[in-house]
């Protein structure tokens, strides 16, 4: 016997925390023959000794002991489909349990028990399901589907075979499309586990993954960074206003390094200090792609900028800044694209880029440039430690994944996130973006994410509370739209309504509102979709006007901004709105203007060679998969797998980091990476589950710890966007679901 089942609402396990709604579910297949009953039955026991666990039925035991443990514990998640299979035989007075299979995992039993005597019973066959509730009579539902019974007398085949439909020919079948036969039909295979049977490049993720989360000391050495003064050593320079610095040898993350104690005076100037070293011989870095710069800061000081500089033999110097990075409390290896140093505009030699074939000197500065909070009129002091500065090629950083990974569900996490959103929804329909933030803000992007999650959860579960909540957000977004677009965020107006918190309207936020409304119309439609499709059309027109304005201002054809993230988001919004010609033009803009042919990735901006995980390996990878360029999609993901994995400051979890750095795992970007099918996605998502707020089920933080430096922003506050991307990391994403660009 084989069947699929689903139960809801969620239940605790073994009365942990509160009484379990579901106390047990039993499934049985019985045959009455010649005054005997041959019964194969298993039970998911959720309350009692050893629960939650699976048990089998032996009617020959005393009444209170007829369910016997199989020694297979399992917290059976609610609100998702499970597949159960029971195999065995009954004849000649005995019942033989061969095995039972739950969600594709087989558990051999090989148990033989006597059949039960049933005098006077007629021969027949029956399937039964029993559901057990708690004493409070809390209602719950059990849904059964795809019931299959296969009998075999041994003449046709010794053992019936389960086969799975394999539509895409990748050797893996769809667990929800199976048959139990004596011989596999054409188009069916023995192995299940395919997450999308229409995509041969989407395959199950591995159970474990290994990521390099250190990189200190890797690559060719530019300098060992061990402090020494005098000839051939480090020289200290200051602003001449009283700022000072001293250096000494210190223990680094690889070997001995350099510690710099600095103090920046209080003045009305952007104060600074720097340490500089002339290398004994010019170094050729031209064949490398990235500079690795490990350092550790001082978490007690005011946040200040770290400047990394390289200088060629002709004296041309170029700088890359990490603003507010001095409080970094542990060693992290920043990864800097060397192309950031070679832009002519960044060089001190006007119009001439730094010559990477002849790097003669290096310099590290600590300054107040770019740090307007706290004020540069405040004194700042601290200590920074640096270790080996090295340079590496792209190929030394990447993974070698040749397919996209899908992530299997884990328990009821998707349901917990959706229920959390419903619980937090305000009467005006929106959900505060960051839960601890007071007063709350309602950012357009996060409201789009909330709408996407609730719409998809309705499609997944069929529960009307999710479609109702999604409709409330969609209706409010329609009401807030003005002049065809939305501003970036809104505040409560004090009387149950909302007021615009800014006049700014970022293209990406408008685009995501369109994507959210499209997802709502596709998954949780109301009786009349006209208001939502009308809002999408108005926003499409507004985006097309911004595209025209960008080109009038000198931007390349097809684009909307120099920032790549805004273009990728807009591309998917145009696809969602059916604006095929505009989407095609933007596709050409991204593939020609934003694609870095050397490092094989999308840049942070068309004029900015910085590394950003969303465009390198997440949304950017989704874009290339959308236009059926799987090679470039995998290029970006493989580079992201090499650059961005990082441990929490406490080393408690590993995830994908933010811009450059990486400094800290970010839950949102890890979810995005998983939704795009990156290597090790399932393992990384399980790491993110460790960060779920135990006191607020379904709530996830932005990051394990707070750190606002290095061009990123990590916060331990819980919020809707990181929670939504955990949902989508397990749920398979959203971008490629909004429609296909027919011109591709």
PyMOL commands that set and color helices and strands:
alter all, ss='L'
color gray80, all
select helices_A, chain A and resi 63-65+338-340+344-346+356-358+394-396+413-424+444-461+464-480+507-523+530-552+564-576+580-594+613-626+630-643+667-675+681-689+720-731+735-737
alter helices_A, ss='H'
color red, helices_A
select strands_A, chain A and resi 2-8+22-33+36-45+53-57+67-73+82-91+94-102+105-114+116-117+124-133+141-148+161-165+174-181+188-189+202-204+220-223+234-238+244-251+256-264+272-283+290-296+305-312+317-322+332-337+359-367+380-392+404-406+441-443+489-492+498-500+595-596+601-602+645-647+654-656+700-701+718-719
alter strands_A, ss='S'
color yellow, strands_A
deselect
rebuild
show_as cartoon
